[in-house]
Every structure is written in C-alpha cells, then in structure tokens.
C-alpha cells in the first residue's frame, strides 16, 4: 500500500505539501496540487483517516443508536441514514440498543470514545444521565423517531395522531366497537403518544377504552403474543386489536392463529408502522405507515447542519393510514382514507 512519502516522491514535492493538498490548504500552487493528485490516483493512495482526524478534530463519522435492529422499521431507517450520510461524505457506525437502556448507554459511550462527529439516537427511555451529559457537553445530537421531552435537541419524527384518528374512524365505519391496544413502553414518547392518540380518537366516537383493553407491550413480538393471549381470555374479548408497532402486531397474529382463530373473521388486527411483510400476510394487514426513508435522510441532514455550524431544525412528517383487509374490509387499498369530520 502506498504511503504519503511515496506520493511525495512521485509528485516531486515534500510530504508537507502532499498533506496540505489532501487537507485542501489554499497555499499550494495549482501545479503542485495537480501533480500530487495525479500521484495519488496513480499509486492508489488512501489517506489514513485516523491520522487525519487527529489533525482536523473530525472523523467524518456519525453514530446511530437504534432501538431494535430486528425491527424492520429501524432497519429501513438505518439504511436511509447510511445512504444519506455517505452522500454527504460521512460514514456511520450503528449500535443496536435492543430496547434496553443499559445497552443504549453502552453504545453511546463507545461511540463518543471513538470521537464521532455527531450522534443520532432513538431513545429507549426517558433519558439517561450519560446522554444528557453528552448534550450538555455540546455533542452534536439529533433524536430520530423518539425523543426526550425537555431536552434541547433537534427531533426528526412522524406525527401519528391524525393517522390513529383515521384508523379509529375507519374501524367504526366497519361496525367495530370493542377496540383494544397493545401499547409500547410508557417511558418512550412513541409508546405514550400512541396510547393517548388512540384513547382520544375513541372518545370522539363515544367509545370507552377499559383498562382490560390496554395491554402493556415492549415493542417486541413476544409481548404482542402475551398481551393478545390475555385479550382472548377475557369474558368479552375485543373485536379489534391495534398493535402500536409492527413486531407486536406479528406477535398478536401468532397468538390468534395459535388459538385456531382467523383474522379478521374472529378478531380484527391493525398495526402502527407498516412494513413490506404486511402485504404478504393472509390477510394483508391494515397499518399506519411512516415515511421512514425521509425520516432517516432528514435526520442526517439536521445532524450534519449541526456539525458544520449551520442551525439545525426539527422536522415533523405525517404518518398515514394504509387500508388493507385485516379489519374486515371488502377490498384492499393503498391510499389514505378520508379523515373523519365527526
């Protein structure tokens, strides 16, 4: 592998001149710059990124801590983050928190030790002292999907409240009245927000939400199975189960089928966070879709703005309801339903 000394010898300049060219220093003549870049290309020279970071105090690296890499939503989000970062000249190191605050903190600490330029986080809880310390220390940071209330960090997220309202109106039009929810962790903003939106939407239609119809999940499939089994054991089971994320919806579907029941003939199912698999289930699942790719790309742009000295901005996208056939619909449709005016 060619070294910087090899480049200097081939270009007929000093090592210092090569260094100035590679760091885009304006003091180098056009002729010297041209000879250095030609030597770099001919020799296939690759600068030492670690050494460069020590000189510039930048690594051109972003950290991304996602809540669960097995969740297709976060997998798609991570892909969009990596693609946008690469387009802007940054690399990404990903840490999987697995919905565990302690593992989240482990990844945050590791990424900060590696001198990343900025951090994207989807918090697994209400905020750890480590992350709050990083914010106070001035670490460039953006929250994506979830956030920590009261912490002055840009947030890139999708607002699902109106989509949940659309879902409840849609279910009422289908004749359903007993609606239950598998909620996400109350310590997460998305967990509490989706339950509140569901309760408010039901109240608009004069429908109660008894405690027995609120099951506490953890955004993972096992909790979806467990909560659904509890719903099915009730003296009066719900007519519809709304899972507040896709993995809990898949767990709910497993539990229903394990009882020899069918969706939607015996019980209807809807989910927050649409995923490609839902088109291929039998029946296809009615779901609330977030613009995941746009979220990831916007989060990277906000973080790079912060790193490069431009004012970053929070961004809120809109989630939408995708109607399929898991709630007793007559025919599938991929377009948003009209919002209820009641």
Secondary structure, DSSP 8 states (H G I E B T S, - for coil): ---HHHHHHHHTS-HHHHHHHHTT-TTS-HHHHHHHHHHHHHHT----HHHHHHHHS---EEEEEES-TTSHHHHHHHHHHHHHHHHTT-EEEEEE-TT-HHHHHHHHHHHHHTT-SEEEE--SSS--HHHHHHHHTT--EEEESS--TT---EEEEEE-HHHHHHHHHHHHHTT---EEEEE--TTSHHHHHHHHHHHHHHHHTT----GGGEEE--SSHHHHHHHHHHHHTSTT--SEEEESSHHHHHHHHHHHHHTT--TTTT-EEEEES--GGGGTSSS--EEEE--HHHHHHHHHHHHHHHHTTS----EEEE-EEE--STTS-SS---S-------
